Amino acid sequence: MVYLDFNSTTPIDERVLDEMMKVYKNVVGNADSRTHIFGDEARLVVEKARSEVANLLNINKDEVFFTSGATESNNIALQGLIDYANKTGKKHIVTTSIEHKAILETCKALEKKGFEVSYLKPGNDGRILLNDVKMHVRDDTLIVSVMHVNNETGIIQPVQEIGDYLLDKEVYFHIDATQSFGKLVDELKQIKYDMLSMSAHKIGGPQGVGALILRKKRYKLPPVKGIMYGGQQEHGIRPGTIPVALVNGLGSACSFASLEYKTNIEKCRNLKRVLMEELEAMEIDYEINGDPEYCMPNTINIYFDGISSEALMLSTKQYCGISNGSACNSKSYKPSYVLVSMGLPIERIENSVRISWGANSDLNEVRNSFVQLLSTVKNMKI
Ligand code: PMP
């Protein structure tokens, strides 16, 4: 069995797991306990992890707020501005129709609270246009929220340009960097965002931990408030006992990413080249969804003419794990809203699958399993 659904989640890096086990075994304190050495030891672990996240992004460690993952970070980024929006009357949000549900559902909830949301659509290349952002930003725009990389297509969005454009505007800029964090490391260091969301489990870290980054640079800290009532952990942005071992796992994953991201990207790119060669050699009708020039080196979203994705996933289930969209939407089959937004015909959407891998995926294993998948496609056509 070959796992080819890395955009959904990644296997935990064993080195990260080893680090976490050391913490689970040896660190017993609550990181916010100030009365004994056990608390001090836990705090040391948490603060080291905070520095590791900050180093990867080239930001200050006091701009890092630990959360349970990108879903929570996205929720806090948007909902945490409600008080500020009510005070200032800035109740317009610009986002895109291809965001993760953690943004889209939050926006829907905010619409019910009197916010107005503009959902920008991508072209059929999967990309949002900077000009479209420019046309929609108004005096009462509170925040622009755009994902760095789409989880279904792997298409990189022009967040660098959007950040530059918004720099002299009184509009917060949030990026959901869940699919690019730890991968597009140099790019993320350049982007002028106010807030950033991510999850550890997309880069070999554990599930259930991530961070919201709140930059101090532009308007000091964005006036984000936590959305839960509780203790003063993470300055109230995310109350609740900090999960020390999970946070340590996130930090270790960041440290490895800092050292290895260049070779990781190269390995992914090489694997993609090999898969594309196999695809071309097979003589089957296919199209790649999204502009390959802007696609992540670890993702292919591919349309096979006449082969339903549901049938293909069923036929390949015994030897590989692929998907036809986001795991968060897979309970009931609906055509991918991301591909729908791109204006692709329904037949193309229903016949598209996503294959995603990581730097540690074994090239030969992935190649063999992909060739087997392509043979299945060929046989299904007959
Ligand atoms: N945003 C994007 C772009 C994602 O891909 C995901 C995970 N599929 C999330 C947010 C949510 O992350 P989590 O499930 O870890 O909260």
Residues whose N, C-alpha, C, O or C-beta is under 5 A from the ligand:
A	BS01	PMP	N7 S8 G69 A70 T71 E72 H100 A102 V149 N151 D176 T178 Q179 S199
